[in-house]
């Protein structure tokens, strides 16, 4: 079993939007966190199926940092 970090934001319409930084282009959305999680699992599975045999870059998740700009 592999584990991935999902970055989550909420858009202006209230949808949760998630992406997987370690899998470029792997993203989805859901009305609830539960729906987002289910959809993200599906998105990851499809992404990995589509990239079978491709060596994906390995990245280390460090964290999220807020930056203030005037």
C-alpha positions as CSV (number, residue, x, y, z in Angstrom):
1,X,0.0,0.0,0.0
2,X,1.3,3.4,-0.9
3,X,0.4,6.7,0.8
4,X,0.3,10.1,-0.8
5,X,-0.2,13.6,0.7
6,X,-3.2,15.5,-0.6
7,X,-3.3,19.3,-0.5
8,X,-6.8,20.6,0.0
9,X,-8.3,24.0,-0.7
10,X,-11.9,25.2,-0.7
11,X,-13.0,27.1,-3.8
12,X,-15.4,30.1,-4.0
13,X,-18.4,27.8,-4.5
14,X,-17.6,25.8,-1.4
15,X,-16.2,22.7,-3.1
16,X,-13.2,21.0,-1.6
17,X,-10.4,20.7,-4.2
18,X,-7.5,18.3,-3.7
19,X,-4.3,17.6,-5.5
20,X,-1.4,15.2,-5.0
21,X,1.9,17.1,-5.3
22,X,3.9,13.9,-5.9
23,X,1.7,13.0,-8.9
24,X,1.6,16.0,-11.3
25,X,-1.9,16.6,-12.7
26,X,-3.6,14.3,-10.2
27,X,-6.4,16.4,-8.8
28,X,-10.2,16.2,-8.1
29,X,-13.0,17.9,-6.1
30,X,-15.9,17.0,-3.9
31,X,-18.7,18.7,-2.0
32,X,-17.6,17.1,1.3
33,X,-14.3,15.9,2.6
34,X,-15.6,12.3,2.5
35,X,-16.5,12.7,-1.2
36,X,-13.2,14.3,-2.0
37,X,-11.3,11.5,-0.3
38,X,-13.2,8.8,-2.3
39,X,-12.7,10.7,-5.5
40,X,-9.1,11.2,-4.8
41,X,-8.5,7.5,-4.2
42,X,-10.1,6.9,-7.6
43,X,-8.0,9.6,-9.2
44,X,-4.8,8.2,-7.8
45,X,-5.7,4.7,-9.0
46,X,-6.4,5.9,-12.5
47,X,-3.3,8.0,-12.5
48,X,-1.1,5.1,-11.5
49,X,-2.8,2.8,-14.1
50,X,-2.1,5.4,-16.8
51,X,1.6,5.7,-15.7
52,X,2.4,2.0,-15.5
53,X,6.1,1.5,-16.1
54,X,6.8,5.2,-15.8
55,X,9.3,6.1,-13.1
56,X,7.5,8.9,-11.1
57,X,9.6,11.5,-9.4
58,X,10.0,11.0,-5.7
59,X,9.3,14.0,-3.6
60,X,9.2,14.5,0.2
61,X,6.2,16.5,1.6
62,X,7.6,19.1,3.9
63,X,4.5,21.1,4.9
64,X,2.4,24.1,4.1
65,X,3.5,27.6,4.9
66,X,1.4,30.8,4.8
67,X,3.1,33.8,3.2
68,X,1.7,37.3,3.8
69,X,2.0,39.9,1.0
70,X,0.8,43.5,1.1
